[in-house]
Amino acid sequence: METLIGQTPTPSGTAPNGADAMIVEGDQKNFMRDVIEASRTLPVLVDFWATWCGPCKALTPALEKVVRAANGRVKLVKIDIDRNQALVQQLAGLGLPLQSVPTVAAFWQGQIADLFQGALPESDIRRFVETLLKMAGGAMPSADLLAEARAAAEEGKHEEAAELFAALIEAEQEKPEGWAGLARALLALGREEEAKQTLDDVPAKIADHAEITAARSAIAVAVEGRGARGQLGAFEARLAANPADHQARYDLATALNAAEKREEAAEALLEIIRRDRAWNEDAARLQLLKFFEAWGFDDPATLAARRKLSAILFS
């Protein structure tokens, strides 16, 4: 591949800071520098696209997102085939299939290491890049995978989060955040039995880790709330008839939590504690602590309710 383009490498221009420095517009003039020479130090993806190509418009943003997530471990060079027809002809002559776009070719050590065609989903692109990085000896570290997985979960992209947490487990078997995150993502997708099985498969060394315990609580709370969610009106009616019906208030809290009304659920349990701290062997406080685990200790609802609980218990 060294003799692919007979151009003399030109000096690099000023690149943007951060991960965006790894995403550049390429052309025939700079192909040797931006792709062939660059691939001797890190893997390079070349995105062959065209302005008239609909699938290209879907693929390129996903490619850019995955490359940014790699934090400088892989480079992306975007080449408009209509503006670089001579380059495309030369590459096609060397066997690179560029009859259709989008086509993405991965270069490593000056050679084509792999390629794919068509607009793949982001999860498949990520696997493609991860495989390339492993081949090059620079797989994405677990910290990056964890951050990306948590971001996907927070955005409600639970299928994507599950894939990322699974990749994290594959990379680091004793990473409790990976196991707990996968279980929570599966639970959010309605795959409760798979979530339970995931936690059953946790390595013994980390089985009692706080993250794992919290995930177990999240599943337990979800199971409890499944039957109670449809009875909100009934519990509210019982309380209206008898405000001292602590069991009705307790059941109401379970139903409210199942309906994602965390603040209201916490308040119902706090009201029981205000009225009768020892009710049912401290059941309200213990349930509230289970909610805290299930929600996460840095969740806004947890932080607010914990402050109120402290005020009650230490007043």
C-alpha positions, -999 to 999 in steps of 0.1 A, spaced: 0 0 0 30 23 3 30 29 -34 -7 34 -37 -7 72 -42 24 88 -56 19 120 -37 45 136 -15 31 140 20 22 176 28 26 192 62 -4 189 85 -26 219 91 -38 230 125 -61 204 139 -90 209 163 -85 200 199 -98 168 216 -114 138 199 -125 159 169 -88 161 159 -93 124 149 -120 133 124 -108 149 91 -119 155 56 -96 136 32 -86 140 -4 -63 125 -30 -36 151 -22 -33 141 15 -43 104 13 -7 92 20 -4 114 51 -39 111 65 -44 74 59 -14 54 50 12 71 72 -12 77 100 -23 41 101 13 31 112 6 45 146 -32 40 150 -60 25 131 -77 47 105 -112 44 92 -119 58 58 -155 67 51 -162 68 13 -194 88 9 -213 111 -16 -236 140 -12 -264 122 -31 -261 91 -9 -290 88 16 -275 60 37 -242 80 40 -261 107 59 -272 82 84 -239 64 87 -214 93 90 -228 108 123 -228 73 139 -192 68 128 -182 101 142 -198 93 175 -180 60 179 -147 76 169 -151 104 195 -159 78 221 -126 60 213 -108 91 226 -79 93 201 -74 56 196 -88 56 161 -89 82 133 -117 88 108 -110 102 73 -140 112 52 -136 111 15 -162 124 -10 -160 100 -39 -173 126 -65 -145 150 -56 -118 124 -55 -126 102 -86 -90 96 -95 -82 83 -60 -113 61 -61 -102 46 -94 -68 38 -80 -82 22 -49 -107 2 -70 -79 -10 -92 -62 -24 -61 -93 -44 -52 -111 -20 -28 -148 -24 -36 -161 11 -41 -189 4 -66 -214 15 -40 -214 39 -10 -212 41 19 -181 20 21 -159 21 52 -123 7 50 -101 2 81 -64 7 76 -37 -5 99 1 -5 93 -4 8 58 -28 -20 48 -65 -25 46 -74 -45 77 -112 -48 73 -142 -31 56 -179 -29 56 -205 -15 32 -239 1 39 -253 21 69 -248 -2 99 -264 6 132 -242 23 158 -239 -9 179 -224 -28 149 -200 1 141 -188 0 177 -182 -37 175 -163 -32 142 -141 -5 158 -136 -25 189 -124 -55 169 -100 -33 150 -86 -18 182 -81 -52 197 -62 -63 166 -41 -31 169 -35 -38 206 -54 -7 217 -88 -18 228 -110 9 244 -104 9 282 -132 -1 305 -135 35 319 -145 47 284 -170 19 279 -185 25 313 -189 62 306 -205 56 273 -228 29 287 -240 51 315 -246 79 291 -268 57 269 -287 45 299 -294 81 310 -307 89 275 -331 60 277 -312 40 250 -313 8 270 -306 -16 241 -274 3 234 -266 5 271 -270 -33 274 -246 -39 246 -220 -15 261 -223 -30 295 -219 -65 280 -188 -53 262 -175 -39 295 -180 -73 312 -162 -90 283 -133 -66 288 -132 -69 326 -150 -98 342 -148 -85 377 -162 -50 370 -193 -47 392 -205 -17 373 -207 -37 342 -228 -65 357 -251 -41 376 -255 -19 346 -264 -48 323 -290 -61 347 -305 -26 350 -306 -22 312 -323 -55 308 -348 -47 335 -356 -14 317 -362 -34 285 -387 -56 303 -364 -86 302 -366 -93 339 -356 -130 339 -324 -121 319 -317 -94 344 -320 -119 373 -298 -144 354 -272 -118 348 -269 -112 386 -268 -149 392 -238 -151 369 -218 -124 388 -184 -137 399 -183 -146 435 -156 -121 443 -179 -92 436 -213 -107 444 -217 -85 475 -205 -53 459 -227 -23 465 -234 -19 428 -246 -56 426 -267 -53 457 -283 -21 444 -292 -39 411 -308 -67 430 -329 -41 449 -339 -26 416 -352 -59 404 -370 -66 437 -386 -32 437 -398 -37 401 -413 -71 410 -431 -56 440 -445 -27 419 -457 -48 391 -489 -58 408 -494 -25 428 -491 -1 399 -527 -6 387 -541 -1 421 -531 35 428 -567 47 430 -577 19 454 -548 28 478 -556 65 476 -593 57 484 -583 37 515 -561 65 527 -589 91 522 -611 69 543 -585 63 570 -553 85 570 -539 62 597 -539 31 574 -502 27 572 -504 -4 551 -524 15 525 -498 42 525 -470 17 522 -487 0 493 -493 34 477 -456 41 479 -449 8 460 -474 18 433 -460 53 430 -425 40 426 -436 16 399 -452 46 381 -418 64 383 -431 89 408 -401 87 430 -406 118 451 -442 110 459 -432 74 467 -406 86 491 -429 111 507 -455 83 514 -429 62 533 -416 93 551 -451 101 563 -454 66 578 -421 71 596 -433 105 609 -465 90 623 -451 57 636 -414 50 632 -417 14 645 -446 4 623 -445 -32 611 -409 -36 624 -395 -5 607 -409 -16 573 -413 19 559 -377 29 566 -363 -4 553 -384 0 521 -372 35 517 -336 23 519 -344 -3 493 -357 25 471 -325 44 476 -305 14 464 -327 9 434 -327 45 423 -290 50 429 -275 69 458 -268 100 437 -303 102 422 -320 135 431 -350 117 446 -326 97 468 -307 128 480 -338 148 488 -355 119 507 -324 110 526 -322 146 539 -358 144 551 -352 110 566 -322 123 586 -343 152 598 -370 129 611 -347 103 627 -324 129 644 -351 154 654 
